[in-house]
Amino acid sequence: MISHLRGRLARKNEPASSVEVDVDGVWYEVELPAFVWRALEEREIGEEVELETFYFLTQNAPIPRLIGFLRGVEKEFFRKLVTVPNVGPTTATKALVFSVSTIAGWIETGDTAALGRLPGVGKRTAETMVAQLRGKVVEEALLADEGFDKPEAPREPVSSEVTRDTVDALVALGYTRSEAERLMQQVEADVQPSTVEEAIRAVFRRVNPGV
């Protein structure tokens, strides 16, 4: 079983959100959840990268597959996520469009509305996810990753990168691009989110004010 890779970034496959890592001449293709892809997409070809990997096979697709993460705690959260009925490795990978701390936080607070908007999840699976994992992902919910859950600092103007990535994330959640852009314009008129997670939470508060 392949649990960890360290080598040279050999190729980035943007449509598939995967990378290929050259480890002493052997290339490994590693699929990435969206939040990991965002962290790696600016890395240069030839740079050394290190990934925690989740290895799996399925009966329908017996070719071995690797899912990559930046830290062991992210992989452990993924292991917990795939224990939920109807959430296999493929669904879990697609669902992780936000950081582990954000999704774990939704589980711990019982925010099924937010969880249900994740790709491939839906209302019923979101409820099952909360019922099965609530109380088990507290450590992950407290992670200070992607700039979230850090002490408040003076607000900077919203960057075009945050806007672009938030719109892309909303499209992945099922919004049309025009809807996503309109929601971001409304959010930016009221607040200045400094990360994608902050922006998404602001959008959800606007869409579901009673949640």
JOUR-V608097 format. One record per pair of residues at least 6 apart in sequence whose ideal C-beta (glycine too) atoms are under 8 Angstrom apart, sorted by the first residue. I is the first residue (numbers start at 1). GAP is how many residues later the second one is. If there is no record, write none. Layout:
i=I gap=GAP
i=I gap=GAP
This chain:
i=1 gap=54
i=2 gap=26
i=2 gap=51
i=2 gap=53
i=2 gap=64
i=3 gap=49
i=3 gap=50
i=3 gap=52
i=4 gap=46
i=4 gap=47
i=4 gap=48
i=4 gap=49
i=5 gap=16
i=5 gap=18
i=5 gap=23
i=5 gap=25
i=5 gap=44
i=5 gap=45
i=5 gap=46
i=5 gap=48
i=5 gap=61
i=5 gap=63
i=6 gap=17
i=6 gap=42
i=6 gap=43
i=6 gap=44
i=6 gap=45
i=7 gap=14
i=7 gap=15
i=7 gap=16
i=7 gap=17
i=7 gap=21
i=7 gap=41
i=7 gap=42
i=8 gap=13
i=8 gap=14
i=8 gap=15
i=8 gap=38
i=8 gap=39
i=8 gap=40
i=8 gap=41
i=9 gap=10
i=9 gap=11
i=9 gap=12
i=9 gap=13
i=9 gap=31
i=9 gap=34
i=9 gap=35
i=9 gap=36
i=9 gap=37
i=9 gap=38
i=9 gap=39
i=9 gap=40
i=10 gap=9
i=10 gap=10
i=10 gap=11
i=10 gap=12
i=10 gap=17
i=10 gap=35
i=11 gap=8
i=11 gap=9
i=11 gap=16
i=11 gap=34
i=12 gap=7
i=12 gap=8
i=12 gap=28
i=12 gap=29
i=12 gap=31
i=12 gap=33
i=13 gap=6
i=13 gap=7
i=13 gap=16
i=14 gap=27
i=16 gap=15
i=17 gap=14
i=17 gap=15
i=17 gap=16
i=17 gap=17
i=17 gap=20
i=18 gap=11
i=18 gap=12
i=18 gap=13
i=18 gap=14
i=19 gap=10
i=19 gap=11
i=19 gap=13
i=19 gap=21
i=19 gap=30
i=19 gap=49
i=20 gap=7
i=20 gap=8
i=20 gap=9
i=20 gap=10
i=21 gap=6
i=21 gap=7
i=21 gap=9
i=21 gap=28
i=21 gap=30
i=28 gap=38
i=29 gap=37
i=30 gap=21
i=30 gap=23
i=30 gap=36
i=30 gap=37
i=30 gap=38
i=31 gap=34
i=31 gap=35
i=31 gap=36
i=31 gap=37
i=31 gap=62
i=32 gap=8
i=32 gap=35
i=32 gap=36
i=32 gap=61
i=33 gap=34
i=33 gap=36
i=33 gap=45
i=33 gap=60
i=33 gap=61
i=33 gap=62
i=33 gap=63
i=33 gap=64
i=34 gap=62
i=34 gap=63
i=34 gap=64
i=34 gap=135
i=34 gap=138
i=35 gap=61
i=35 gap=62
i=35 gap=63
i=35 gap=64
i=35 gap=65
i=35 gap=111
i=36 gap=32
i=36 gap=33
i=36 gap=34
i=36 gap=38
i=36 gap=60
i=38 gap=127
i=38 gap=158
i=39 gap=31
i=39 gap=107
i=40 gap=9
i=43 gap=6
i=51 gap=17
i=51 gap=18
i=51 gap=19
i=52 gap=16
i=52 gap=17
i=52 gap=18
i=52 gap=19
i=52 gap=20
i=52 gap=22
i=52 gap=23
i=53 gap=13
i=53 gap=14
i=53 gap=15
i=53 gap=16
i=53 gap=22
i=54 gap=12
i=54 gap=13
i=54 gap=14
i=54 gap=15
i=54 gap=21
i=54 gap=24
i=54 gap=25
i=54 gap=35
i=55 gap=9
i=55 gap=10
i=55 gap=11
i=56 gap=8
i=56 gap=9
i=56 gap=11
i=56 gap=33
i=57 gap=6
i=57 gap=7
i=57 gap=8
i=58 gap=30
i=58 gap=31
i=58 gap=32
i=65 gap=24
i=67 gap=11
i=67 gap=22
i=67 gap=26
i=69 gap=6
i=69 gap=9
i=73 gap=27
i=73 gap=66
i=73 gap=67
i=73 gap=70
i=74 gap=26
i=74 gap=66
i=76 gap=64
i=77 gap=23
i=77 gap=26
i=77 gap=27
i=77 gap=60
i=77 gap=63
i=78 gap=11
i=78 gap=14
i=78 gap=18
i=80 gap=53
i=80 gap=56
i=80 gap=57
i=81 gap=6
i=81 gap=11
i=81 gap=14
i=81 gap=15
i=81 gap=48
i=81 gap=52
i=82 gap=6
i=82 gap=7
i=82 gap=10
i=83 gap=49
i=84 gap=41
i=84 gap=44
i=84 gap=45
i=84 gap=48
i=84 gap=49
i=85 gap=40
i=85 gap=43
i=85 gap=47
i=86 gap=39
i=86 gap=42
i=87 gap=8
i=87 gap=34
i=87 gap=38
i=87 gap=42
i=91 gap=29
i=91 gap=30
i=94 gap=25
i=94 gap=26
i=95 gap=8
i=95 gap=23
i=95 gap=24
i=95 gap=25
i=95 gap=26
i=96 gap=7
i=97 gap=21
i=97 gap=22
i=97 gap=72
i=97 gap=75
i=97 gap=76
i=98 gap=71
i=98 gap=98
i=98 gap=99
i=98 gap=102
i=99 gap=44
i=99 gap=46
i=99 gap=47
i=99 gap=49
i=99 gap=98
i=100 gap=40
i=100 gap=43
i=100 gap=45
i=101 gap=39
i=101 gap=40
i=101 gap=41
i=101 gap=42
i=101 gap=43
i=101 gap=44
i=101 gap=45
i=101 gap=47
i=101 gap=48
i=101 gap=96
i=102 gap=44
i=102 gap=46
i=102 gap=95
i=102 gap=98
i=102 gap=99
i=103 gap=12
i=103 gap=15
i=104 gap=33
i=104 gap=34
i=104 gap=36
i=104 gap=37
i=104 gap=39
i=105 gap=6
i=105 gap=36
i=106 gap=8
i=106 gap=9
i=107 gap=8
i=107 gap=22
i=107 gap=23
i=107 gap=26
i=107 gap=27
i=107 gap=30
i=107 gap=34
i=108 gap=26
i=108 gap=27
i=108 gap=29
i=108 gap=30
i=108 gap=33
i=110 gap=20
i=110 gap=24
i=111 gap=100
i=112 gap=11
i=112 gap=14
i=112 gap=15
i=112 gap=18
i=113 gap=13
i=113 gap=91
i=113 gap=95
i=113 gap=98
i=114 gap=90
i=114 gap=97
i=115 gap=6
i=115 gap=11
i=115 gap=14
i=115 gap=15
i=116 gap=6
i=116 gap=7
i=116 gap=9
i=116 gap=10
i=117 gap=56
i=117 gap=57
i=117 gap=87
i=118 gap=8
i=118 gap=55
i=119 gap=53
i=119 gap=54
i=119 gap=55
i=121 gap=8
i=142 gap=7
i=143 gap=6
i=144 gap=6
i=146 gap=49
i=146 gap=50
i=146 gap=51
i=147 gap=47
i=147 gap=48
i=147 gap=50
i=148 gap=47
i=148 gap=49
i=148 gap=50
i=155 gap=37
i=155 gap=39
i=156 gap=36
i=156 gap=38
i=157 gap=35
i=158 gap=30
i=158 gap=34
i=158 gap=35
i=158 gap=36
i=158 gap=41
i=159 gap=35
i=162 gap=31
i=162 gap=32
i=162 gap=33
i=162 gap=34
i=162 gap=37
i=163 gap=21
i=163 gap=25
i=163 gap=36
i=165 gap=31
i=166 gap=14
i=166 gap=18
i=166 gap=27
i=166 gap=30
i=166 gap=33
i=166 gap=34
i=166 gap=37
i=167 gap=10
i=167 gap=13
i=167 gap=14
i=167 gap=17
i=169 gap=27
i=169 gap=31
i=170 gap=9
i=170 gap=10
i=170 gap=13
i=170 gap=14
i=170 gap=30
i=170 gap=33
i=171 gap=6
i=171 gap=9
i=175 gap=8
i=183 gap=20
i=183 gap=23
i=183 gap=24
i=184 gap=15
i=184 gap=19
i=186 gap=20
i=187 gap=6
i=187 gap=12
i=187 gap=15
i=187 gap=16
i=187 gap=19
i=190 gap=12
i=191 gap=7
i=191 gap=11
i=193 gap=6
i=193 gap=8
i=193 gap=9
i=204 gap=7
i=205 gap=6
